[in-house]
């Protein structure tokens, strides 16, 4: 652990901010540990409203990533550094009987952690996350065909800020039904380190974790949004998570990618039911 800064939370609970090369973790509360992993470009605070709805007392560990949320970027490969630092954090903090909750890319990190640390991770909650995003977005594309030095990546790196802002706003509008959140999502994209944004997404497109699912021993809850349709999403999730044992799977209606924005009450109810079972 490189840095330890003690602060006092608004609830007069002791909270600590831990920093490693590629991650920062804000720690609060007491009880069994829960590691909250946000999606791409998002800060750990994206989970705040969800955490307030959790019924049982837990020790919360909210993660933010290098290159996002004002944190200094790290060199590529970016994603593997996140996995390594999160693994070290779990071991150093001795987070036994751990629940890992990941949204989108955070779910990919959660899969890697649960597969590598079966003696630590007891429960796994994956929200709007797929083990192989490339298979859905680019069917038939091989991992070897996904490279950092590509025409698309170079275009994104060189794009003027005003045009990039338009692109970010359009992307954000596809991610939530809550129009008040679009500006927030857009700002997270715009304040991200541009190289982390471009090359980090390349890292995600290279992932295929479907075979790793066989190594996961944790009881798992998989939550998706019925967008664009229930039939399409259910088919995709069922195929991608075929090799994962001991799983429950549910889908939220009237929601896009950010279920914590569009259907947070539904999300909290599903998480509470899962955590309350045998805890």
N, C-alpha and C positions, 0 to 999 in steps of 0.2 A: 504494500500500500504506500503510495507516494505522498499523499496529503491527507490530513484529517482535520476538518474544520467543524467545530461544534457550534450549533446554533440553537435558538429556542423557538419552537413553532408557536403559531398563534394560539394553539390549545394548551400552551405551557408544557407540551411534551418535548422531551429531548430529541432532536433530530440531528443527523450527521451527514455531511456531504463528503463522499469518498471519491477520489480521482485516481484513475490509472491512465495509461497512455491513450487508450481509445474509448474509454467510458467514464461517465460520472454517475454516481449512485447517491440518491438522497434517501436516507433511512429514517423511519419514524415508526412509532407504535411498539407494541410488544405482543408476544405470542408466537405461534408457528410462523416461519418466514414465508413471504410471498414475493417473488421477483416479478416485477412488471416491466415488460419489454414493449416499447412503442414501435410503430411502423416507420417506414422510410421518411426522413426529414422531420419527424415528430419529436418533441421533447417528452420527457417522462411525465410531465404535468398533464398530458392528454388523458391520463388515467384518473385524474383527481376526482371527478364526479362519480366515477364508478367505485373508487375506493371508499367514498363517503357512504355508499349504499351497502357495503359489505357488512353483514350482521356480526360475524364473529371477530374477536380481537386478533389482529395479526401484526407481525413485524413486517412493515412494508419497505421494499427496496425498489425505488423508481429509477430506472436507468435512462440516461441520455447518451447520445453517441457523438464521437469526434466528427467534426465537420458540420454539425447541426447545433442549433440552440446556442450559438455563440462559442462553442467549444473548438479549440484549435484542431485543424485537420491533421490526419496522419497519412503516411505514404501508402500507396497500394502495395499488395492487395488489402483492401479495407475490411471486407467482411470477415476474413479469417482472423484478423487482429481482434475484432469484436468477440469472436468465439473464444479465442485464447484468453483474453482479459476477463471475460465473464466466467470462464472455467476457473481461472485463478481466484477470482473474487469469491465464488461459491466455496471453494476449498479453504481459502484464508479465513473467511467469516464462519466456517463450519456450519453452513446452512443445511442442516439435516432436516428430514421430513419436509422438504421444500415443495411448494407449489410454484410452478412457472406459468405465467399468463402472458401470451404474446399476441399482438395484433399485426396482421400483414407480415412484413419482414421480421417483426418481433417473434412471430410464430415460427419462422424458419430458424431463428436463433434458438428458440425453445426446443425445437426438434433436435438440433445438434446437441444441446445440453442434456436433454433427457436420454438420448442415445448413448452419450459418452459417460454420463454420471448416474447410472441407474441406482446406485446406493444413496444418492442425495435427493434426486427428484422423485417425489411420491405421487404428485398429481400434475397433470398437464392440461392447460386450457388454451386452445388455439382459436383465435377470432379472425375470420376473414383471411385465412392463410392457406397456401397450397404448397406441397413439397416440391413441385416442379412447375413454376409459373410459366416457364418457356414452352412447355408442352401445350398450354392453353393459348398463349399469345402468339407463338410461332411454331405451329405443329410441324414436326419433321426436322426442325432445325437442330443441328448437333452442337454440343457444348464447344467443340473445337472451332466452330464457326463464329462464336461470340468472342470478340476481341476488343481491347481498349482502343486501338488505333483503327477506327472505322469512319467512313464518311459521315454517318449520323452523329457519332460522338464528337467529331471535330466541328460539325455544324453547331451542335449545342454549346460547345465550349466558346465558340466565337460569336454566338448570337448576342445582339445588342440587348441591353437591359429592358428596354421598353417592349421589344418583341417577346423576350423571355417572360416578362410579366403577363403578357396576353396569353401565352401558352400555359403558364402556371395557373392563371385564373380559369381557363377552360378545363384543365385537368381537375382542378378542385371542384368545379361544378358537377363533375361526374362522380364524385366521391361521397357526397352527402345531399340529403334532401333539405337540410336546414340551411337556408340561404344566409343566415347570420354567421355561419361557420366558414363560409367560402373564403372570406377575406382573411381569416385566421390561417386556414390551410395554405392559401396563396402566400401569405407572409412567411410561413415556415419554409416554403420552397425558395422564395426570393432571398432569404437571409442565409440559406445554406451555402457552404463553400461549393463553388461551381464544379470543381474537379471531383469532389466527393459525390456530388449529386450525379454526375455523368458516369464516372467510373464505378461508383458504388452500385448503381443500378445495373451496370454491366456484370458485376459480381453476382447479383441476384439472378439475372437471366441465365447464368452458367449453372445454377444449383439444380441438382436432381437428388432429392433426399428420400425417394420412395423406398429404396432398399434399406435405408437406415431405420425405417419404421419398425422393422422386425426386431431391432435391438432395444426398443423402448418397453420398459416394464411398468411404467407409471400408468395409473388409470387416467383416461383422457376424455376431455370434453371438447367437441368441435362445434363451433358456432359460425354460421354463414348468413349472408343476406340473400333474400330472394330477388336478386337483380342480375340479369334482366328478367329471368323467369325462374320459378321454383324448379321446373323440370330440368332446365339446363344446369343450374347450380347443383342440384342434388346428384345428377349424373356425373358431373365433374368431380365432386367431392368423394362420392362413393368409389370411383375409379382410382383417384389419387391416394386415398387412405385405405385401400384394400388390405394392405399388409400390416396395418396397425391393429393390435388386439385391444380388448377391454376399452372400447370407445363408445361414447354416446354422441349423437349428432342431431343438431337442431338448426332450423333456419328461420330468420326473422323476416316478417312481412313488412312492407312499407319502409324499407331501409336500403341504403347503398353501403358503400365500403366501410364508412365510419359508423358502426352500429352504436358506439358510445355516444354519438351525437344524435342519431336518428331514433334509436330505440333503447335508450340507456336503462329504462325500467325493466324491459324484457331481458336485457343483458345481465343486469344485476340479479334478477330473479333466477336466471339459469345458473349463474356463478354461485349464488348462495345455496341453491339446492344441491349443487355438486360438492361444494366445500363442507356443507353441513352433514353430508352423508359419511358416517363413520369417523368424523373428526371430533 
